[in-house]
Amino acid sequence: MQIYSFLFKWKKNCLPNFKKKVSLQFVRTVYVCSNQLVASFEEAKKNRMSQIENELETSRLLRDWYRIHKRELPWRESSDPYIIWISEIILQQTRVAQGMDYFLRFTERFPDVASLASAEEDEVLKYWQGLGYYSRARNLHAAAKDIMERFGGIFPERYEDVISLKGIGEYTAAAIVSFVWNQPYPVVDGNVFRVLSRLFAVDTPIDTPKGKKAFTELAGLVMDPRYAGQHNQAIMELGALQCVPQNPDCEACPLKGHCAAYGAGDVQIYPVKQKKTRTRDRYFHYLYIIYKGKTWLSRRKGKDIWEGLYEFPLIETDKAMDFAELQTTDAFRRLFAGAGRLNVSADLQGVKHVLSHQILYTAFYRIEIEREGDALKSYLPVATGDVEKYAVPRLIHIYLEKLEGNLSE
C-alpha cells in the first residue's frame, strides 16, 4: 500500500512539473531510493546517538575516577582566575611537586593582579628564580599590567579576552575559563595528548599543527560540556597519575574498556612524536671577580636564555678549554687589562646544565684582583654578600651555594 500512496503523491505534486513523460519504473526507482535515503539517515542518526552516549560515558568515567583519586592541590581550592592563571603558568614547564613551593611563595608576595602589576620586573624575576623559562615571568608581569589597563584590574571572563593576554595560549585560556566558569573549552596538554592518543590509537604526531588540531577536536568530542571544568581536570589528572608515559597500570584505568591502544596491546607506542630537535652545545666560563668586598654583574639582554637575569662576567667559547687556555683569549685579556695580579682562589669546572634544546658546559672561576681595571666599569658593582638579592640563573645560584659551603669548611 505504501508504494501506491507514494505514487499518488508523486502524481499530484511532482509529475506536473516534468515536461517529459515519466515511466512507472522511474517512479518506482525514486520510491526505493527515497526509502534507502531515509533508512541511511535513520541509521546515521542512531550511530551518532550511540557515539554521543559513548562520549558522555567516557566523560562520566573520568569524573568518577577523579573524585576518588585527585590530588589535593592549593589552586584547586580556589575559584580565583588569578590563582588558576599563576598555577597553570608555573606548571607549564615544572612538575607539581617542584612547583608547589614556588607557587605558594609567588602568590604570597603577589596575591592578586594589582600587586603583580605594580611590582618591578627585577622583583618578579627574583621570585621566579629557580623555575627557569623566565619569559613566563616577564609575560605574567606584562599581562597583569594589561589587565589593569584594559579590564580595570578584573580578570576577564571571555575566552577571547583571556587568550589576548601576553603569554596565554589556547591551553591556558581553556584551563582558566573552564576551571573557573565551566566554559566548554577543551584543554590539551602533554597529559591529554597521551590519554587521547591511546584512547583512540591515533598515530598522528602530537608535535605537529595537524596533530594539535586533531587532538583538540578529540578533546572536545569526549568532553561533557555540562561538566567542562571537572572533565578537563579529570583527563589531565588521569594522564599525570594513571596513563603515565612508561609502564602504565592499564588494568586499573577507568577507560580500559574504551581504549583502542589497550585493546590492541599497543599502549607503549603512543603518543607518536616527530624526531627530536638537535641540541646545541655551549661552553660558558663565568668569572666571579672580587676586589675590596665587591664583585660585578651584568644583565643578560637579547633573545637568548635567561633574558633579564643577572650574571657574572661571562666568556663564551666555541669549544671546551681549561683556565690556562682561557687566559690566552682576547676576551679574557680585555676584561682583566689593568687588573694586576690575579689570584684564582676557587673554581668549579665541568658543570653540565641541560636546557630544553641546549647543553651548557660551564666553568666558574673565583678571581681576586689587585686593581679595578677599566673594563669593569661597564659592569654593575655589587657587594659580594648582595649577589643573591638579584635575580640570577639557577646555575649561578647553585654555584654560590657550593662556594659558600666550601669556604665555610
N, C-alpha and C positions, 0 to 999 in steps of 0.2 A: 504493500500500500504506500510505503514511503516514496517509492520512485514515481508513482502516479501523482502524488501530491507535489513532488518536485517538478514534474513535467507541466502540471497545471500552472504552478507559479512561474515557471520559465516562459510558458506560452503567453501568460498575461503580462509579465513585467519586462522580460528580456527580449523575447522574439521580435516584437515590433521594431526594435532598434536595429535589427540586422536587415540589410538591404538584399542580401542573398538568402536563398532558402537554406535552412539548416536541417541536416538529416537527423533522424531519430537516434542513430548511432552516436552522432556527435553529442547530443543532449545526454545520452546515457554515459558517455565518457566524462562529460563535465560533472555529472552527478557523482560518479565513482571518485573522481579526483577531489571533488569538494569534500566528500566524506573522509578521504585519506588525509587531506589537509587538517580537517577538524580533529581527526584521531591523532595526527602528529602533534598538533598544538596541545591537545589534552595530555599526551604523553610527556611533552616537554615541560608543561606546567607541573605535572606530577613529579617529574625528575627534579625540577628546581625546588619544589616544596620539600622533597626529601633531602636535597642538598642543604637547604636552609636549616632544616631540623638538625642535620649533622653538624653544621657550623655552630648553631646555638648550643648543641650538646658539647662540642669541643670547648666553647667558652665557659659553660657551666662546670665542666670537669676541672678546668684550670682554676676557676674561682673557688670551688670547693677545696681543692688541694691547697690553694694559697691561704685560705682562712686557717688551716691547720698548721702549715709549715712555714709561714712567712717569718722573716727576721724582725725583731723589734728594733727599729732604727729611729733616731730622733726626728728626722724630717718627715717620717710617716705619721707622726703625731700632730703635724701641723697642716693647716689648710691655707697658710700664708703663701701666696705665689712667690714672694721674695725668697723665702726659705727653700721652697722647692727648686727655684732657679739656681740658688747657690749650690745646693746639693747636687743637682744634675751637672753643673759645670765642673765641679770637683771630680765627680765620678766618671767623667768622660775619658780620662786617661789614668785614673787612680782606682785601685781596689778599695772596696768598702772598708776593710779593716785598717788599711793605711790612711784612708781619707777621713776617718771619723774624728780624730783629734784635731785635724786641720779645720774641718767644718765647724766644730764647737768653738775653736779659738777664733776663727774668722767671724762667725756670726755673733760672738760675744763682743768683739770690737766694733763690728759693723752690723748692728741688729736690724737695720732697715735700709730702704733705698736712700733716704736723705743722708744718713751717716756715711754711707759708702760714697755718695756723690760729692760730699763736702770734703772728703779726705784728700791728702796729697798722694800723687801716684807712687812716690817712694815708699810711703807707709803701706799702701795696698800691696805693693810688691814684697815688702818685708814680711807681711802676714801670710803671703802666698809662698814664701821661701821654703823650699823642700818639695813642693808639689810638682815643679817642673812645668814645661809648656806655659811660659809666663805670658804669652799672648792672651791666654784665658783671663788672667787677672786684669790686664790692660783693657780687654774688651768689657769685662764686668764693670770696671770703673767708668768707661765711656758710655755704656748702656744706662748706668744709673743716672748719669748726668742728663742723658737724653730723656729718660722717664720724668725727671724733674721738670725739664723744659717743655716737653710735648704733652705730658699727661698729668701735670700738676703734682708729681710725686706719687701718684697712684698707679700701681702696676696694671697695665692694660689687660683686658679680658678677651678681646677679639684675637683669634689666631693670626690674622693678617697683621695686626699691630705688634703682637709678640714677636713674630718672625722678622719684623723690620728692625728689631734691636740688634746692635752690633754683637757678633759672637753667638747669636742664636740661630740655629739651623732648623730643618724640618723636625728632626728627632726631639730636640729640646723644647721647641714650641709645642709639639704634640704632647709631650710629657706634662708640661705645665698646665695647659688648658684642659687636659683630660683628668689629671690628678686633682686639680683644684675645682674645676667647674663641670666635670664629667662630659666634656665635649667629645664627640665621637671621632677623634683623630687617632689613627693607629701609630704606635711607636715602633721603630725598627732600629735596634742597636745590635751589637755583636751577639748578645744572648738570643735575641729574637730571630736573627738570621739563622742561628744554629737550630733552634726549635723548628722553625718553619721549613728549612731545607730538609730536615729529617722527616718531618710530618708528611710532607708531600713528595719527598725524594726528588727535589729539584736540583739539577746539576748545573744550572746557570751560575757562573762565578759571582759571588756576592760583592766583590770589589770592582764591579763594572756598572756603568749607568743603566744598562739593560737589567742587570741583576737587582739593583736598587729599586727600579720601577716595579719589577715583577714581585719582589718580596713585600713592597709597600702595599700592592694590591692584595696579596695573600693575607697580609696582616689585617687589612680592612675586612676581608671576607670572613675570617674566623672570629672577629670581634662582635660581641653582642652590644649594639650601640646604647642599650639601656643601662649598661654597667661598664661604660668605656674605661673609666679610671681604674676600677678594680681589675678589669680584664688586662689592661696594659701592665699594671703592677704584677699581676699573676704570671703572665707569659715571660716577663723579664726575670722574675724570681725563679721560675722553672728552669730557665737557661742558666742561671747563676748557681743553683743548688742541685738540680736533678739532671738536666740534659747538658752535662758538662762536656768539655772538648774531648777528654780522654777517659775511656772506660766508664761510660755512664751506666748506672744501675737501671736498665730498662725495665726489669721486672717490677720495680716499684713506681714506675712512671704512670701517672693517671691517663696519659694519652696513648699507651702502648696498643690499645685496641684499634686506634685510628691511624697509627704511624706506619707509613709506607716503607720507610727505611728499616724499621724494626721487623716488619713482616717479611722483607726480603733478606734480612740478615746483613744489611749494608750500612749500618749506623755510622761506622767509623770513617766512611768516605765522604761524609757530609759535615759541614758545608764545603763547597768547592771554591777555591781561590785561584787567581791568576798567579803567575810566577812572581816571587818576591822581588821588591826593588833592591838593587845592589847597594850595599852600604859603602860609605865613604870613610876612609881612614884619615885622621888628622893628628898632628903632633904639636902639643901645646907645652910651652915652657913658661911657668909663672915665676916671677921674681918678687919675693917678699923683701923689699928693701927697707932697711932700718937705719935711722940716723936721729940721735938725740930724742928717743922716745916716740918718734913718729914714723909713719910709713906712707905709701902713696897708692891711690886707687884711680881708676878711670872707669867711665861709664860706657858700656857697650852700645854701639849705635848701628844703624843699618839693619837690613833684613837678614839677620843671622841668628843663631841660637842665643838665648839669654838677653835679648834686646832690652835695654833699660836697666840691666843689673850692673852692679859694681864688681870690679876685679882688680887684682894686682897687675902691674905692668906685664904684658904678655908678648912673647915672641913665638910666632907660629912658623914652623919649618915644614918642608915638604918630605922630610924623612926623619927617622929616629936618629938622635945624636946625644952623646953624653955632654957633661958640662964643659970639658976641655974643648970639644969641637964647637959648642955653642958660643964660647968666648971669642972664637975667630970670626963670627958672623958680623956683618956691618951693623945690623940692628943692635946687637949687644954692645959694640964699641960706641955707637952713638949715644945709647942710653946711659952709659957709665963714663962718658967723657968728662974729665974734671972731677971725678968722684974719689980719686986717690986709691989707696989700697983697699982691696975687697976681702972681707972675711966671711967665707961661707961656713956658717956655724951649724946649720941643719939643712937636710934636704930629704925629699921624698920622691923617688923615681919609679917609673914603671906602673903608674896608676892607670888602669883601664876603666874608662867610663863609657857605657853603652847608651846611646840615644836611639831614637826610632830608626833613622837612616844614616847615622854617623857613629863611628867609634873613635873616642878621644884617647890617645896615649899621652899621658900627662906627667910632667915632672915639676916639682916645686923646689925652689932654692931660697933659703933664708940668708940674705946677704947684708952684712953691716958695712957701711961705707964711712970713709974719713971726712968727706966733704959733700955738700949738696951740689951736684952738677947742674948745669943749665937745662939739660934735657928734662929734668924732673919738674920744671916749672909748668909744664903743660899737663901735669897730673894733679889730682886733688890730695893735699896733705891731710892726714888723719892720724890722731893719736893711736898708737898700737892697740890700746885697750878698747878703742871705739869702733874697730872694724866691723864687728858683728852688729852694730847699730844700723848698718847699711844692708840693703837687700843684695846678697851675693849668691851666686850659683851654689847649689848643694855641694858640688865638687870642692869648692873653696871652704865651705863650712866644715866639711869632713876633715880637710887638711888642717884647719885651725884647731879642731878638737884633738887630732892626733898630735899636733905640735905641742899643744898645752900639756897633754899627758906625758910626752917625752921630756919636756922641760921641768916638770914637777917631780920626776923620778930621781 
